[in-house]
Amino acid sequence: MKKQTFFLIVVISYTLTCCNRRPENIKEAQVLPPIYPDYMDVTIPFNIAPLNFLFRGDADALEIKVKGVRDSLIVHGNKKICFPLKVWKKLLQRETGNNLTVSIMAHIHNRWICYKPFHWNVVGDKIDSYLSYRLIEPGYEIWNALQICERNVENFEERVIADNNQLNQSCMNCHIYGSQNGNLSMFHLRGKNGGTILNRNGKLRKLALKNGKMISNAVYGAFHPSGNFGVFSTNIIIPELHARGSKRMEVYDTLSDVIVTDFNENRILQSSLLSNPYVLETFPVFSADGKEIYFCSAPKMKLPDQIKDLKYSLCRISFDAFHKKFGICVDTLWNARLTGKSVCFPKVSPNGKYILFTVADYGTFPIWHRETDLQLINLNTGLIDSLTIVNSDKSDTYHSWSSNSCWFVFASKRDDGQYGKPYFAYIDKTGKAHKPFVLPQKDPVHYEQTLKSYNIPELSVSKLPFHARDIEKIYRDLTAEVYK
Amino acid sequence: MKTINKYIVFIVIVLWALVWFFFFNKYYPYHLVHREQIQLFLYSSDYIRSYFQHPAWLACLTGDFLTQFFYFVAGGGSTIALLLLIMGVLFYWGVGRLSYFHNSEQNSKWSKLLKIILTVALMAWEALRNCGIDYELSSTLSIIGGILIFIVYDSIPKPWQLISGLVILPLSYWLFGYGIFGFLILATFQNIRLRRFLPAFILFTVALIIPALLRHTYLLTSKQAYQLPGRTFFDKPNLEREKLLKMDVEASYGHWNYVAKITEKEDLKSRIASYYYNLSHVRQGSISADLMNTYQPGSLGLFIPLNSYTAPLSIWCSNEVWFQLGDMTMAEHATLLAMIFSPKHRSSRMVKRLAEINLINGDTLAAMKYLHLLENTWLYKQWALKRMPCKEDKDFKSWLEQKRKSIPTNDTIRATNSEIVSIRNLLQYQPDNRIALDYLLCYDLLSKDIKSFMQDYTNYKVWEKGISGRIYGEAIIIGLTNHHASSEEANMYKVPMEVYKDFRDYTDLFAESRGNITLLQPKYGKSYWFYFHFANFVKK
């Protein structure tokens, strides 16, 4: 018995010493640590989930010190670094407004190496707690398994709010919120029993957003701040493949118009200025006060032959929600002819101060264009920020704002050029953008191993009031409401 | 005597398992390799955790782990046979616990015989289900789990059985999915025989309710909830499909000469067979002579159109032609679709192909994504390490250089179903791409577009590239005849005189027989003239 106890003590002591190898004889390295995702020198909100990461080196032990002004924490590991949620939350709460210094020491080939430290700037501007996105394999035309998920960005909870496995494998388009509010959202469900699923305060409706004058069902859309209207494009979308591998796919419209839907009276409102047969109009959004519609516009041309000449400008038309009337002229805010580039996906910040949009060399839907970058117009000054610190050499697009207009999320293919991931960027009070960081995952190996792309990430202050089972029921049992 | 009987029973079960081992190894090995290729088992916590998102996690995890052995010669047959053996022994043991068989000592011979028959039948049923193209081993393990749980349940003292059963049922569903019904059938028989109708009814009801209750949690359809991880109730061997998979698997190994031999030998009337016939013969450089030696379903034997109606096996094979031609965007498109439409949306073979495509394109980051994935596997780790950028081995480097020569240097856009636009684009900037040239010419021929064939043949000066073959010669004669070419023009194409002579004989016979197909077929059935005259395109 004594022998067994002794043996047990030896084993436990050995295990403990192995696990908690303490750094000694440390060699300073003047390089930044090889970590993934790139969380170095990023600005983070105080309510974000732990920034767990991988160490991409041959270390057999790691010690990570996160030191702030009032608090600090030390974590050990060998490849994955995962911070305990409670300790992390406490640290961020106490260090809001401060810089955290992160020092990594790695035991490599029997030697401790201390890498150059980096910083996390913790800001008190909260990011909306919920993020919705569509998970889809980056196939180009045909889909199989799709899910729309909602993730709590303050921890690692993720739930599926629609799964096409239960919806006869139908295609589901991306889920969007109105005013970043979980009680107002919608997405298009295609297929035989499909329709636009509208969630207003948890009441789900299925809408057939098409009338005889429209060229297709409603496609890209956004809510009016009142929640009573939606603005949509109707498009004939053509997907084609590039011959050279780097761009992979070209998605362009041969026809497109913009319409407004009245969710209370089931009516579709149209304007000849938004359905000009010689012009392609798409990607509409309402302004923050709902009095204007921003959209992208390009002269119609012979496609695909002239695809490289297809360049969209950013335009604006007024909208009177009370009288349900459109303005009589279209203003151009950003002229493709003058810039030589093409704009898409304009998104107005909830405070009405900025428009964030995507710029590409050409084309309608350039998510596979590597040059696709985000830009920011300050609507007060008219100045354009090219967001150099935010953009990468791969596609950065599909963005949406946080309700306080301090954060935006976007899908970036920067890691591998193929799989989009949600990145968050901070805009401070002076309008300066900060280096973005990717949505943290419980297991930091997740992004390396997932074969799904995160599409249309959208932020929301509150949780969605429905479940996947509700969507299945509405898909199966409800007939879509007809629009006139 | 009892011991001898037990041995006999065991020997019968072992022999029956051996029969299936022999069958799977001899007649069905490529289905099993295919089943390994359509999954990607990762040794990572994130991946293992994904199994808990569905019921039957234990069966699925074990099944997918064991499926890796299908990669090896005889590995698939051995694994299935071993599981059938375990299933047989457990079932015999489990059935033996039923009081029907306990209380029938006076009929012990018959009861033993009945038990053996039931055991053999169950093993056969499960073996036949394993003949499905994407049948999952987890399905077999679910049944084994269900039987095992019954044995545990039956060992519990009778007064506790109902309560234990109520605990076991959700546990059983969680671990083994539809294996719950294996348990339920045995437990119901037992309870009814013991006249415990109420417990039988309660267990039966609870077992039926559990999948319905949990299906929303696991995001399943009603059907899936009751049959997961199984997909089919019954299947049977499909030996023609085995031949197609043989072509496909051997092509994935790069054994093109062997693929050519198989396609010649089997001569199947199938689009996939023609696809591999054409591809392997183009690679050998013999398609200009051999095009008509097999069944040709028009241009569908050259390319597999991808749309929502394309069968999964066709989608699976479709990337190969683009990869060989050098059109990496089309190859990547087809490969991603093959992966998306594989049962678990991840496939070792397609991930390997995606890594290769991106390495050829020089898209290192994308290639690394796939190579990192493969690094986390048991079977493909070394494969991935040998291809890591900057750490490639010599053979792979030279292969890569060779492949990069055939990719287009210009950019254009085309629809995914514009095969001919893609080939012309490849040839425009790489006129020496011999595979693309043969494909272009064969496309013209199989579409009976002699005008385009003559133009392409002339534009690319095929006779100067050392490409000659009787079928091309036969088509040229049709082209020359169609536009009454001069003898100077005819000489340019260097068609052998014997082909002209045969053409005269063919036309004479055609005229004499008034186009009688039965008279022409014996001698000219494998000529292009015959195809040109008699092949009909039927729109389905």
Interface residues (C-beta under 8 A of the other chain):
Chain A: E137 P138 G139 Y140 E141 I142 W143 N144 A145 Q147 V160 D163 N165 Q166 I238 P239 E240 L241 H242 A243 R244 G245 S246 K247 R248 E250 P304 I307 D415 D416 G417 Q418 Y419 D443 V445 H446 E448 Q449 L451 H467 A468 R469 E472
Chain B: L42 S44 S45 D46 Y47 R49 H216 L219 L220 T221 Q224 L306 N307 S308 D327 M328 T329 M330 E332 H333 L336 L337 M339 I340 F341 H345 R346 I357 N358 N361 D363 L365 A366 M368 K369 H372 L373 N376 I407 P408 T409 N410 D411 T412 I413 R414 A415 T416 S422 N425
